[in-house]
Amino acid sequence: MGIICILLAAVLFGSNPSVENFLLSSGLTSDLIAFAVVAVSGLLALIAGILRKESFRLTRPQLIAVVLTGLIGRGMTEVCLIQAYTMVPAGVATMVHFFFPTIVCAASALLFHEKLTWYKAAAVILAVCGLYGIADGQTGGSITGVLFAGITSFTFAFYYLMTERSSLKDLPPMAMIFYVHLFGAVTCAAPLIARGRSLAGIGGGQWILLIISGTMCFAAFILLNKGIPLVGGGTAAFINMLEPITSLMLSVILFKSRLSAMTAVGCFLIVGALFVSALETRGSNGNLSSQAEILRQ
């Protein structure tokens, strides 16, 4: 069940850039899109939480966790990745960003003494080679852009680790998504304030696409947050690498992007990394009763 949740989340995350491409082509700036999408996702979580009669109370550790996860794991990832895409080729930014599964595995081993298995080692090698293939050997752009993309690999790894290891996992699902996106929106608002931009002037059609994009992110985070405790942050991070493949395939279908042989090989290698991660999950001796308890929440 956890694998299915992460796979569906990856498909939604990978589909969202196509919607955002339509928004960019309509004249909206990337920072406006980032703030609006994060804000819509948080608002949907608030409404869903109220309808589900969830508690939005926070303990002190939970407050600290949601502030850090929102500002760093959600907001900083969004802001820095958008900056990276404006400075370096998309393939390069994607390749650098998706080093976050490797960082999750390394941090889990170093900080939480999680065993680094041969499965994870094989997944790391396949994933790195696959990402290089998807990037199709692209180079160019500024060092600053690469640094921004590198920052996102650490900030999104931080999101995974906080979801699995911190008191966030004890929050009701909608409350967690709401608070994380609330503080994520604070980070996303900073570039807008600095540049003197506002949401005024966004058209009706653009708002429809923003709501669609925000809804997709909202659904993806529900699935992601459900799946991470079931399969573990490291395995979930590798399974989520279906995201760039989904994005790439939709770019080919919708925007007639070029799919080279090297890119196709890269996709094949990433699928191999997903398969290896799934094998480890199926072969693990996790406590099934605890997983069932998570699913009942």
C-alpha positions in Angstrom: 0.0 0.0 0.0 2.8 2.4 0.8 4.5 1.8 -2.5 1.2 2.5 -4.3 0.8 5.8 -2.4 4.3 7.0 -3.3 3.9 6.0 -6.9 0.6 7.9 -7.2 2.2 10.9 -5.5 5.1 10.8 -8.0 2.7 10.8 -10.9 0.8 13.8 -9.6 4.0 15.7 -8.8 5.3 14.8 -12.3 2.1 16.0 -14.0 2.0 19.3 -12.2 4.9 21.0 -14.2 2.7 20.6 -17.4 0.0 22.7 -15.7 2.5 25.2 -14.6 4.0 25.5 -18.1 0.5 26.6 -19.3 0.5 29.2 -16.5 3.9 30.4 -17.4 2.9 30.7 -21.1 -0.2 32.7 -20.0 2.1 35.4 -18.6 2.3 34.6 -14.9 5.7 34.7 -13.2 7.2 31.7 -11.5 7.2 33.2 -8.1 3.5 34.1 -8.3 2.7 30.5 -9.4 4.7 29.0 -6.5 3.0 31.1 -3.8 -0.5 30.6 -5.2 -0.1 26.9 -5.6 1.3 26.4 -2.1 -1.5 28.7 -0.7 -4.2 26.8 -2.5 -2.9 23.5 -1.2 -2.9 24.7 2.3 -6.4 26.2 2.1 -7.7 22.9 0.7 -6.1 21.0 3.7 -7.7 23.5 6.1 -11.1 23.0 4.6 -10.7 19.2 4.5 -9.5 19.1 8.1 -12.5 21.2 9.3 -14.9 18.9 7.5 -13.2 15.8 8.9 -13.3 17.4 12.4 -9.6 17.0 12.9 -7.8 18.7 15.7 -5.4 21.5 14.7 -3.8 21.8 18.1 -0.1 21.6 18.3 2.3 20.6 21.0 5.5 22.6 21.3 7.6 20.0 19.5 5.0 19.8 16.7 5.0 23.6 16.4 8.7 23.6 15.9 8.5 20.7 13.5 5.9 22.3 11.3 7.6 25.7 11.2 10.9 24.1 10.2 9.4 21.7 7.7 7.2 24.4 6.1 9.8 27.1 5.9 12.7 24.8 4.8 11.3 21.5 3.4 8.3 23.0 1.5 8.9 26.7 0.9 12.6 26.8 0.4 12.5 23.8 -2.0 9.8 25.6 -4.1 11.6 28.9 -4.2 15.1 27.6 -4.9 14.0 25.1 -7.5 12.2 27.8 -9.4 15.3 30.0 -9.3 17.4 27.0 -10.6 15.1 26.5 -13.6 15.6 30.1 -14.6 19.4 29.8 -14.5 20.3 26.3 -15.8 18.8 23.8 -18.3 15.8 22.0 -16.8 17.5 18.6 -17.2 20.5 19.8 -15.1 18.3 21.3 -12.4 16.2 18.0 -12.3 19.3 15.9 -12.1 20.8 17.9 -9.2 17.5 18.1 -7.3 16.9 14.4 -7.5 20.0 13.7 -5.5 17.7 14.0 -2.5 17.1 10.3 -2.3 20.8 9.7 -1.9 20.9 12.4 0.8 17.9 10.8 2.6 19.7 7.4 2.7 23.0 8.9 3.8 21.3 10.9 6.6 19.3 7.9 7.8 22.5 5.9 8.0 24.6 8.6 9.7 22.0 10.2 12.0 19.6 7.4 12.7 21.9 4.4 12.3 19.6 2.9 9.6 21.3 0.0 7.8 22.5 0.9 4.3 21.6 -2.2 2.4 22.8 -3.5 -0.9 19.4 -2.7 -2.3 19.8 1.0 -1.5 23.4 1.1 -2.8 22.2 -0.4 -6.1 19.3 2.1 -6.2 21.7 5.0 -5.7 23.9 3.9 -8.5 21.0 3.3 -10.9 19.4 6.6 -10.0 22.5 8.7 -10.5 23.2 7.1 -13.9 19.5 7.4 -14.8 19.3 11.1 -13.9 22.4 11.9 -16.0 20.6 10.1 -18.9 17.4 12.1 -18.4 19.5 15.3 -18.3 20.8 14.0 -21.7 24.3 15.3 -21.0 23.1 18.9 -20.8 25.6 21.4 -19.5 25.6 25.2 -19.3 24.0 27.8 -17.2 25.4 29.4 -14.1 27.1 27.9 -11.1 24.6 29.8 -9.0 21.7 27.9 -10.7 23.4 24.6 -9.9 23.8 25.7 -6.3 20.2 26.6 -6.1 19.2 23.1 -7.4 21.7 21.6 -4.9 20.0 23.4 -2.1 16.7 21.8 -3.0 18.1 18.3 -2.8 18.9 19.0 0.8 15.7 20.9 1.7 13.5 18.2 0.2 15.5 15.5 1.9 14.8 17.4 5.1 11.1 17.2 4.3 11.3 13.4 4.0 13.3 13.0 7.2 11.0 15.2 9.2 7.9 13.4 7.9 9.3 10.0 8.9 11.3 10.9 12.1 9.7 13.9 13.8 6.5 14.5 15.8 4.9 15.5 12.5 3.9 11.8 12.0 1.6 12.1 15.0 -0.4 15.0 13.6 -3.8 14.4 11.8 -3.1 14.3 8.0 -4.9 17.5 7.0 -3.6 19.4 10.0 0.0 18.5 9.0 -0.5 19.5 5.4 -2.1 22.8 6.4 0.6 23.9 8.8 3.5 22.8 6.5 1.9 24.7 3.6 1.1 27.7 5.8 4.7 28.2 6.7 5.8 27.2 3.2 3.7 30.0 1.8 5.5 32.4 4.1 8.8 31.5 2.4 7.3 31.7 -1.1 5.8 35.2 -0.2 9.3 36.6 0.5 10.4 36.9 -3.2 7.0 38.5 -4.1 7.3 41.1 -1.4 10.9 41.8 -2.4 9.9 42.3 -6.0 6.7 44.2 -5.2 4.4 41.7 -6.9 0.8 40.7 -5.9 -1.9 38.3 -6.9 -4.0 41.2 -8.3 -4.6 41.0 -12.0 -4.6 37.2 -12.2 -7.4 36.2 -14.7 -10.2 33.8 -14.2 -8.7 31.1 -16.5 -5.4 31.5 -14.7 -7.0 31.0 -11.3 -8.7 27.8 -12.6 -5.3 26.4 -13.6 -3.8 27.5 -10.3 -6.5 25.7 -8.4 -6.0 22.6 -10.5 -2.2 22.8 -9.8 -2.8 23.4 -6.1 -5.3 20.5 -5.9 -2.8 18.1 -7.6 -0.1 19.1 -5.0 -2.6 18.7 -2.2 -3.5 15.2 -3.3 0.2 14.3 -3.9 1.2 15.4 -0.4 -1.7 13.4 1.1 -0.3 10.3 -0.6 3.3 11.1 0.1 2.7 11.7 3.8 0.7 8.4 4.0 3.4 6.4 2.2 6.6 7.6 3.8 5.9 6.1 7.3 4.9 2.8 5.6 8.0 2.2 3.5 10.5 4.6 5.1 12.0 7.8 3.9 14.8 6.4 1.9 12.7 3.9 -0.1 10.0 6.5 -0.6 12.5 9.0 -2.0 13.7 6.5 -4.6 10.1 5.5 -5.6 9.3 9.2 -6.0 11.9 9.3 -8.8 9.0 8.3 -11.1 8.2 12.0 -10.9 10.8 13.2 -13.5 9.8 10.4 -15.9 6.2 11.4 -15.7 7.1 15.0 -16.3 9.3 14.0 -19.2 6.6 11.8 -20.8 4.0 14.6 -20.6 6.4 17.1 -22.0 6.9 14.8 -25.0 3.1 14.3 -25.4 1.9 17.8 -24.7 4.8 20.0 -25.8 6.4 17.8 -28.4 9.7 17.7 -26.5 12.6 15.7 -27.9 13.2 12.2 -26.4 16.7 11.1 -27.2 18.1 7.6 -26.9 20.2 8.7 -23.9 17.1 10.1 -22.2 15.2 6.8 -22.8 18.1 4.9 -21.3 18.0 7.2 -18.3 14.3 6.5 -17.8 15.0 2.8 -18.0 17.7 3.0 -15.3 15.5 5.0 -13.0 12.7 2.4 -13.4 15.4 -0.1 -12.4 16.1 2.0 -9.2 12.4 2.0 -8.4 12.2 -1.8 -8.9 15.2 -2.4 -6.6 13.6 -0.1 -3.9 10.3 -1.9 -4.2 12.1 -5.3 -3.8 13.7 -4.1 -0.6 10.3 -3.0 0.8 8.6 -6.3 -0.1 11.5 -8.3 1.4 11.6 -6.3 4.7 10.3 -7.7 7.9 8.5 -4.6 9.0 5.8 -4.7 11.6 2.6 -5.2 9.6 0.3 -4.4 12.5 1.9 -1.0 12.9 1.5 -0.4 9.1 -2.2 -1.3 9.4 -2.6 1.1 12.2 -1.1 3.9 10.1 -3.6 3.0 7.3 -6.5 3.2 9.7 -5.7 6.8 10.7 
